[in-house]
């Protein structure tokens, strides 16, 4: 489990394919001596297990599922990757509950300033739209963010200067792939409605009628 608060911007040291899976190596400024083999690290929001350490380089295995659902398989050597170690029980939860299980890779539709604010708009696939609500939490490349604007096919978040400086989000340009994880609490709500309500599409009206909004 993670919080969506990025600890370090790592650099991709290499991605070696092994059939449909791969070994990913990321160079980090994190205290590697405090990271044990078998620990979980979120890389661009994807939960990976540390299999080996080479100085300041962490090596992790990427399953076919991981490569198909995230942007890690398309990253090239030198790419900047958001890193976060697993949350400590009893620690402060500054972001929200992030599982590190990326739902899908979406496209950036807009990235840039709107007035004095920096905005990022990304597409939202129809199957994941019910789990996104205005002012709710969403994770992009592992970063916990608040949904500022939402329509049927996209969402917009705004980045404070610290988030822009401490993550790779301001490097994104229109058309770039970004990892999306919707709120785990929203997923349970939608699943509950689907199991207990008559068949049909989950709508904002249904969520409101059942006390979720």
Secondary structure, 3 states (H helix, E strand, C coil): CECCCCCEEEEEEEEEEECCEEEEEEECCCCHHHCCCCCEEEECCEEEEEEEEECCEEEEEECHHHHHHCCHHHCCCCCEEEEEECCCCCCCCCCCCECCCCCEEEEEEEEEEECCEEEEEEECCHHHHCCCCCCCEEEECCEEEECCEECCCEEEEEECHHHHHHCCHHHCCCCCEEEEEECHHHHHHHHHHHHHCCCCCCCHHHHHHCCCC
